[in-house]
Amino acid sequence: MKKKTVLILSVFWALAFLTACVKKEQASIEAVEGSETCSALDSLIFAPLYQYVRENVTLMGTFLHRPSVLYDVTGDGTADLCASVTTGSGIVSTLVVVYDVQNQRGYMINDRMKFDYHIQGIEDGQLVVKRTMWGDQEKETTGTIRLEGDEIAFQPE
């Protein structure tokens, strides 16, 4: 029993170490962008979102951006886990993933090869998302996202 416990704890800490963030200047292509550091605690908090991404984004080269944020997109009064995810090998696109922890349900806003979506952060109590035209980063619109029916929709400012 003691060996099993030690093994489980060793695997946990190894995974926490491997999935933790690094300083931006040390980051590789698969590391998260946009923040100097994050803790293993961040990885634990966002674990359900990471699991949802692993199960639902099947393209090669998937990685998460920072900031990952807590924001009530679904309007149920509980903060949801939100992150930008870049995926693809050759044809790369960025989408926003929202995981509703209370209802254990994930959502994505993904208009592959049409628009890319990037979380910018939270300003004045609103989740700020930048939508850019795929292939033309000059054409961008800032707005927010919200739940409409069973889908996440972008709302320009």
trRosetta pair geometry for C-beta under 8 A, 3 or more apart (Angstrom, degrees):
i j d omega theta_ij theta_ji phi_ij phi_ji
1 4 5.7 -55 -150 35 32 112
1 5 6.4 32 153 -18 65 106
2 5 5.7 -54 -149 36 32 112
2 6 6.3 32 153 -17 66 106
3 6 5.7 -55 -147 39 31 111
3 7 6.2 34 153 -22 65 107
4 7 5.6 -53 -147 36 30 114
4 8 6.4 30 154 -19 64 106
5 8 5.8 -54 -146 36 30 110
5 9 6.3 26 156 -14 64 108
6 9 5.9 -57 -146 41 29 109
6 10 6.1 32 155 -22 64 108
7 10 5.7 -55 -146 35 28 112
7 11 6.4 26 156 -17 64 106
8 11 5.9 -55 -148 37 29 109
8 12 6.3 33 152 -22 64 107
9 12 5.5 -52 -146 35 33 116
9 13 6.4 24 160 -12 66 106
10 13 6.2 -59 -147 40 28 103
10 14 6.1 29 155 -20 64 110
11 14 5.6 -56 -145 38 30 113
11 15 6.3 27 157 -16 65 107
12 15 6.0 -61 -151 38 26 106
12 16 6.2 25 153 -19 64 109
13 16 5.4 -50 -141 38 35 114
13 17 6.1 38 156 -21 65 104
14 17 5.8 -54 -149 36 29 111
14 18 6.3 22 155 -14 64 110
15 18 5.8 -58 -141 42 31 107
15 19 6.0 10 165 -3 68 114
16 19 6.4 -67 -138 47 23 96
16 20 6.2 41 157 -46 62 102
16 40 4.1 38 179 -147 112 124
16 43 6.0 157 -139 78 68 143
16 44 7.4 -4 -114 -53 107 95
17 20 5.9 -43 -147 8 26 118
17 40 7.3 -23 -68 -92 42 121
19 40 7.8 93 77 -128 87 72
19 43 4.8 117 111 -139 112 141
19 50 7.6 34 -162 -143 140 164
20 38 6.9 -164 -167 87 70 79
20 39 6.9 -40 -140 -179 109 25
20 40 5.1 -48 -88 -79 115 70
20 42 7.9 103 -133 57 69 101
20 43 5.9 -88 -87 -31 57 137
21 31 7.0 100 -147 -170 64 100
21 32 5.5 -58 -115 47 102 119
21 35 6.6 -12 -180 84 160 110
21 37 5.8 149 96 -162 115 41
21 38 3.8 77 12 37 137 93
21 39 7.9 -24 30 -20 101 18
21 42 7.1 -3 -9 71 115 141
21 66 6.8 35 -114 -52 144 142
22 26 4.6 -98 153 89 122 112
22 27 5.5 164 79 -83 107 66
22 31 5.5 -62 38 -139 108 144
22 37 7.7 -48 175 -114 13 68
23 26 4.8 72 65 16 85 106
23 27 7.2 -129 97 -37 41 82
23 36 6.0 -7 -133 -174 71 69
23 37 6.2 -19 -84 -73 65 85
24 27 5.3 -32 -151 -8 38 122
24 33 7.4 66 -126 -143 98 57
24 34 8.0 155 -100 11 120 11
24 35 7.4 -178 -61 87 104 30
24 36 5.9 -67 -13 -112 102 49
26 31 7.8 102 104 -50 70 174
27 31 3.7 -137 -152 77 89 141
27 32 7.3 -103 -133 62 130 42
27 33 6.9 124 157 -92 164 62
28 31 5.1 109 46 -12 62 102
29 63 7.5 177 138 -7 62 159
30 61 7.7 -125 -98 -153 90 62
30 63 4.9 -172 -156 -86 56 136
31 63 7.2 31 55 -168 10 140
32 35 7.0 -2 117 36 114 98
32 38 7.4 -4 67 13 145 134
32 63 6.8 -161 -83 164 54 102
32 64 5.3 -22 -101 94 105 78
32 65 5.8 132 -158 -142 81 22
32 66 4.5 80 149 -24 121 94
32 68 7.9 -59 -147 -26 147 101
33 65 5.0 -31 50 -137 91 84
33 66 6.1 -158 82 35 37 78
34 65 5.7 56 5 175 129 92
34 66 4.2 -161 73 82 98 77
34 67 5.9 -107 120 -30 127 58
35 38 5.9 58 104 -46 141 99
35 66 3.8 -73 0 127 110 148
35 67 6.0 93 -56 -84 120 72
38 42 4.2 -52 170 34 113 160
38 43 7.5 124 122 -39 113 77
38 66 6.5 -163 -39 -107 133 141
39 42 5.2 122 58 -3 65 93
39 43 7.6 -120 108 3 50 85
40 43 5.3 -48 -159 33 46 117
40 44 6.6 47 145 -20 70 100
41 44 5.6 -53 -151 36 37 111
41 45 6.3 38 152 -21 68 103
42 45 5.7 -54 -146 35 31 111
42 46 6.2 5 163 4 66 112
42 68 7.2 127 -179 59 109 121
43 46 6.4 -70 -141 52 24 94
43 47 6.6 59 151 -66 61 82
43 50 7.6 10 -160 -27 71 153
44 47 5.5 -16 -154 -28 34 118
45 70 8.0 -62 158 -66 129 117
45 81 7.5 168 139 -106 82 118
46 49 4.8 -49 -172 42 80 117
46 50 5.8 86 128 -27 88 97
46 68 5.3 17 -100 138 151 155
46 81 5.4 144 -126 -155 74 131
46 83 7.0 73 -156 -47 135 134
47 50 5.6 -55 -143 37 33 112
47 51 6.2 35 158 -21 67 105
48 51 5.6 -53 -146 36 32 113
48 52 6.4 37 153 -21 64 104
48 81 6.4 149 74 16 97 153
48 99 5.3 172 116 149 99 148
48 101 5.9 120 62 -107 159 86
48 104 7.4 -108 -160 -128 136 72
49 52 5.6 -52 -150 34 33 114
49 53 6.5 34 152 -19 65 103
49 68 7.1 157 87 -159 157 131
49 81 4.0 -127 -52 122 128 135
49 82 7.8 -126 -120 -48 148 11
49 83 5.9 115 154 6 142 122
49 97 6.3 129 -167 117 100 117
49 99 4.1 -151 -93 7 76 139
49 106 7.4 132 -127 -112 59 113
50 53 5.7 -53 -151 35 32 112
50 54 6.4 33 152 -19 65 105
50 64 7.2 -70 -103 -39 86 148
51 54 5.7 -53 -148 36 33 112
51 55 6.3 23 156 -13 65 110
52 55 6.0 -64 -148 42 28 106
52 56 5.9 -11 167 11 66 122
52 97 6.7 161 103 177 118 129
52 99 5.1 176 7 -96 155 121
52 106 3.8 144 -163 -72 143 153
53 56 6.5 -80 -134 52 22 89
53 57 5.1 -17 -171 15 70 120
53 62 6.7 172 160 160 111 138
53 64 7.0 -127 -40 -71 178 107
53 83 7.7 -49 -59 74 138 128
53 85 5.8 -178 -132 -106 130 151
53 97 5.7 -35 -82 -109 97 177
54 57 7.4 -41 -89 47 13 85
56 106 6.5 -160 1 95 157 143
56 108 7.0 -169 128 -29 134 135
57 62 5.2 120 117 -114 127 148
57 85 6.3 -121 -71 142 168 147
57 87 5.2 -133 177 -86 124 159
57 95 8.0 -174 -104 51 126 131
57 97 7.8 -78 -41 -75 127 136
57 108 7.8 140 -71 -99 99 153
59 62 6.3 121 78 -59 78 98
59 87 4.3 108 70 157 119 110
59 88 4.9 -17 154 -82 145 48
59 89 6.8 -170 170 -1 93 80
60 87 7.8 134 72 -172 28 79
60 88 7.2 31 66 -171 65 16
60 89 4.1 -4 80 -27 114 128
61 86 7.8 -54 130 121 93 86
61 87 6.3 135 86 -154 76 47
61 88 6.0 -46 69 77 119 30
61 89 4.6 140 -7 -72 129 82
61 92 7.3 -72 107 -107 136 99
62 85 6.3 -1 -165 180 95 107
62 86 7.2 168 -144 90 47 49
62 87 4.2 0 -100 -106 82 95
63 85 7.3 172 88 -153 30 66
63 86 5.8 -10 60 60 78 91
63 87 7.8 166 18 -79 50 58
64 68 6.5 7 166 -67 126 117
64 83 5.1 -14 -154 165 110 139
64 84 7.2 127 -161 80 60 53
64 85 5.6 -34 -101 -102 63 75
65 68 7.8 149 89 -58 54 72
65 83 6.7 159 56 -178 68 85
65 84 4.1 -15 44 76 123 105
65 85 7.2 -147 5 -78 84 26
65 86 6.7 77 -42 -14 104 99
65 94 7.5 24 -19 -147 135 122
65 118 7.0 -23 71 -143 165 89
65 119 7.2 169 87 45 117 93
67 119 6.6 -102 71 112 76 116
67 121 5.7 61 40 -98 137 80
68 81 6.9 0 172 -173 109 85
68 82 6.7 166 -165 85 63 50
68 83 4.1 -18 -114 -90 92 102
68 119 7.9 85 -111 69 33 153
69 82 5.0 -22 65 66 82 105
69 83 7.6 160 19 -76 61 55
69 119 6.3 -157 11 167 118 144
69 121 6.7 140 -70 -140 143 46
69 122 6.0 156 -163 -33 149 106
69 127 6.8 166 93 -122 143 102
70 79 4.0 25 173 169 101 135
70 80 7.2 157 -155 68 56 33
70 81 6.6 -28 -101 -97 66 50
70 82 7.3 161 -97 18 17 90
71 79 6.2 29 -30 -148 7 84
71 80 6.3 -36 77 54 53 82
71 82 5.4 -21 38 3 102 140
71 122 6.1 176 -86 -88 124 121
71 127 4.4 109 151 -70 167 120
72 75 6.3 106 149 -80 102 25
72 76 6.9 -145 -158 47 106 59
72 77 6.6 16 -135 -106 148 6
72 78 6.4 135 -109 76 103 30
72 79 5.5 -81 -59 -100 75 42
72 80 6.0 112 -118 -1 33 88
73 80 4.9 -67 25 46 93 144
73 82 6.4 117 -32 -78 129 124
73 98 4.8 -68 50 -141 155 150
73 100 7.8 -112 64 -77 96 90
73 107 7.6 -139 108 60 137 136
73 127 6.6 -26 -84 14 91 158
73 145 6.0 -4 -142 99 120 96
73 146 6.3 -168 -170 -121 73 40
73 147 6.0 109 137 -34 82 91
73 152 6.7 -2 160 -121 135 113
74 78 7.9 -9 62 62 114 82
74 80 5.7 112 -1 -55 100 137
74 98 7.3 160 -44 146 90 134
74 100 5.0 39 -29 -100 153 125
74 103 7.6 -149 171 18 170 128
74 107 8.0 149 -78 -1 99 141
74 147 4.7 43 -124 -24 55 147
75 146 7.1 43 -39 -159 113 99
75 147 6.2 -126 10 40 103 115
76 100 7.1 72 21 -152 138 120
76 102 6.0 -140 108 63 143 150
76 103 7.3 147 -30 -25 172 114
78 100 7.6 91 85 -161 111 79
78 101 6.8 -115 140 62 126 94
78 102 4.4 106 62 -40 158 132
79 101 7.8 17 89 23 66 120
80 98 5.1 26 142 -174 136 97
80 99 6.3 168 -175 76 88 42
80 100 5.1 -40 -115 -94 111 56
80 101 6.8 178 -124 0 52 80
81 98 7.1 147 79 -160 53 47
81 99 4.3 -11 59 56 106 100
81 101 6.4 85 -14 -45 102 102
82 96 6.7 -3 -168 -176 94 102
82 97 7.2 166 -149 87 47 53
82 98 5.1 -8 -101 -105 81 75
82 99 7.8 -162 -69 22 40 66
82 119 6.0 132 137 -95 109 151
82 127 6.6 -15 105 -140 174 143
83 96 7.3 168 89 -152 34 61
83 97 5.5 -12 63 58 82 96
83 119 6.7 -105 -148 11 23 143
84 94 5.7 12 179 180 106 109
84 95 7.3 163 -153 85 62 31
84 96 5.7 -40 -98 -97 62 67
84 97 7.8 150 -110 16 14 77
84 117 6.8 -154 -121 110 96 72
84 118 4.9 24 -115 -135 154 54
84 119 4.7 -149 -38 14 100 87
85 94 6.8 166 83 -152 39 62
85 95 5.6 -21 61 63 90 80
85 96 7.5 145 15 -110 80 18
85 97 5.3 36 -10 -11 125 118
86 92 6.1 14 -179 -179 101 106
86 93 7.2 -177 -146 96 62 31
86 94 4.6 -29 -93 -95 77 86
87 92 7.2 171 88 -148 30 66
87 93 6.5 -21 62 63 75 74
87 94 7.8 140 15 -96 65 40
87 95 7.3 -22 18 16 109 105
88 91 5.1 -96 -173 92 136 57
88 92 4.0 -176 74 -105 121 44
88 93 5.6 89 -23 14 139 70
89 92 7.6 65 -69 -76 14 81
91 112 8.0 70 138 -179 115 104
91 113 6.8 -12 180 -80 126 102
93 110 7.2 90 126 -156 132 89
93 112 4.7 -148 2 -126 173 73
93 113 6.7 -79 -76 -43 133 50
93 116 5.7 -156 -160 -98 69 88
93 134 6.6 -24 -113 -117 99 121
94 116 4.2 53 50 -164 93 105
94 117 6.2 -147 114 55 84 48
94 118 5.8 15 130 -71 141 82
95 108 5.5 27 149 -174 134 104
95 109 6.1 -179 -166 82 89 55
95 110 3.9 -10 -118 -94 143 85
95 112 7.6 -37 -62 -68 119 76
95 116 7.5 -102 -63 -148 46 57
95 117 5.6 39 -141 46 37 106
96 108 7.0 158 84 -153 50 57
96 109 4.9 9 54 45 97 103
96 117 4.5 -74 -18 117 99 128
96 118 7.6 -172 -68 -90 96 9
96 119 5.9 111 -117 -49 111 93
96 129 6.1 -39 -61 -129 154 131
96 145 6.3 -164 93 -26 153 161
96 152 7.1 -116 92 124 108 150
97 106 6.5 -12 -172 -170 97 110
97 107 7.3 155 -158 84 51 50
97 108 5.2 -20 -103 -100 70 83
98 106 6.9 156 86 -157 51 59
98 107 4.6 -10 61 61 99 99
98 108 7.5 -176 22 -79 70 35
98 109 8.0 46 -5 -12 105 92
98 145 7.3 -155 -44 108 137 136
98 152 5.8 132 18 -80 131 146
99 105 7.5 173 -155 90 57 35
99 106 4.7 -23 -104 -102 76 84
99 107 7.7 -175 -79 23 35 66
100 103 4.6 2 119 46 122 97
100 104 7.2 -64 93 -2 78 12
100 105 4.8 -2 53 60 112 82
100 106 7.3 -163 19 -80 73 32
100 107 7.3 51 -17 -6 101 104
101 104 7.0 18 -164 -77 32 53
107 147 7.1 -143 -62 -105 173 93
107 150 8.0 -169 -106 165 111 57
107 151 6.8 145 -152 -148 115 36
107 152 4.4 121 145 -28 128 112
108 152 6.9 -151 98 34 12 125
109 117 5.4 33 98 1 111 169
109 145 5.9 -125 -28 -126 152 140
109 151 7.9 101 -94 172 75 86
109 152 4.5 -95 -56 97 98 112
109 153 7.2 148 -110 -99 121 15
109 154 6.1 118 -172 -47 150 92
110 117 7.7 -107 -89 19 42 121
111 114 4.0 -74 149 68 105 115
111 115 4.2 38 71 39 126 92
111 117 7.8 96 23 -28 92 106
111 134 7.7 -140 108 -32 90 123
112 134 7.8 71 176 -91 33 155
113 134 5.3 173 -163 123 26 166
113 135 8.0 30 -155 -26 61 110
114 133 7.9 -70 163 -149 46 60
114 134 5.5 90 71 4 8 126
115 131 5.1 -6 -176 -171 128 100
115 132 6.7 147 -159 74 72 39
115 133 6.4 -52 -105 -111 69 34
115 134 5.8 -112 -74 -32 15 89
115 154 7.9 -83 120 -2 157 163
116 131 7.2 158 79 -154 47 51
116 132 4.9 -13 57 59 98 94
116 134 5.8 119 -28 -89 86 73
117 129 5.7 -4 -168 180 98 117
117 130 7.3 154 -154 80 47 49
117 131 5.5 -16 -100 -100 74 74
117 145 7.8 53 -166 -63 142 131
117 154 6.8 -140 -107 -84 126 128
118 129 6.8 153 76 -160 41 65
118 130 4.7 -15 61 58 97 98
118 132 7.4 22 2 -2 110 107
119 127 6.9 -50 -139 -177 99 99
119 128 7.4 105 -166 82 57 59
119 129 5.7 -39 -101 -103 51 76
120 123 7.6 -22 105 -14 111 115
120 128 4.2 -54 63 105 113 106
120 129 6.6 -173 4 -97 89 20
120 130 5.4 86 -50 -22 114 101
120 142 7.3 -11 -6 -134 152 107
121 128 5.8 3 62 47 58 109
122 125 7.1 2 175 -130 103 12
122 126 6.8 166 -155 79 68 32
122 127 5.7 -37 -99 -95 79 51
122 128 6.8 168 -106 4 22 86
123 126 6.2 -28 70 60 64 84
123 128 5.1 25 18 -33 106 132
126 144 5.3 -87 177 -84 106 140
127 144 5.2 108 74 -143 76 97
127 145 6.5 -52 96 37 126 81
128 142 6.3 -10 -167 -170 97 106
128 143 7.9 151 -149 87 56 17
128 144 6.6 -59 -99 -86 33 78
129 142 7.3 153 81 -156 43 57
129 143 6.0 -31 66 76 89 65
129 144 5.9 116 16 -124 99 29
129 145 5.4 44 -6 -25 154 98
129 154 6.5 -119 95 -127 136 96
130 140 5.6 -5 -176 -172 101 121
130 141 7.4 153 -159 79 55 40
130 142 5.4 -29 -102 -100 69 73
131 140 6.6 155 82 -156 47 65
131 141 4.8 -15 62 62 100 91
131 142 7.7 179 20 -87 73 23
131 143 6.7 -6 -1 28 113 106
131 154 5.6 59 -61 -162 142 156
131 156 7.6 -82 32 -87 130 87
132 136 7.4 -159 168 89 91 56
132 137 5.2 2 -175 -132 144 55
132 139 6.5 119 -160 83 65 62
132 140 4.5 -28 -96 -97 79 88
132 141 7.9 177 -79 21 37 63
133 136 4.4 -10 90 64 116 99
133 137 7.6 -143 59 -74 72 19
133 138 7.9 -26 43 62 112 60
133 139 3.8 17 4 79 125 120
133 140 7.4 -119 1 -70 73 47
136 139 4.9 33 113 15 112 107
137 140 7.0 8 178 -54 53 109
141 156 4.9 -47 167 -117 127 111
141 157 7.7 -167 177 20 83 82
142 156 7.4 91 79 -148 38 69
142 157 5.6 10 94 -11 83 121
143 154 5.7 94 82 176 133 85
143 155 5.0 -165 171 93 125 49
143 156 4.1 -101 -72 -112 134 28
143 157 5.2 -149 -98 -30 67 62
144 154 7.7 162 89 -154 29 55
144 155 5.4 -16 64 60 75 100
144 157 7.9 86 -9 -73 82 72
145 152 5.1 21 174 177 122 105
145 153 6.6 162 -153 80 73 36
145 154 5.5 -40 -96 -97 82 51
145 155 6.8 159 -101 12 27 82
146 152 7.2 167 86 -149 20 67
146 153 6.2 -26 64 59 69 85
146 155 6.2 15 10 -12 105 128
147 151 7.5 150 -152 83 59 30
147 152 6.1 -44 -95 -97 55 62
147 153 7.7 106 -144 15 11 83
148 151 5.9 -27 69 72 80 81
148 152 7.6 109 21 -136 77 16
148 153 4.4 9 11 -2 126 130
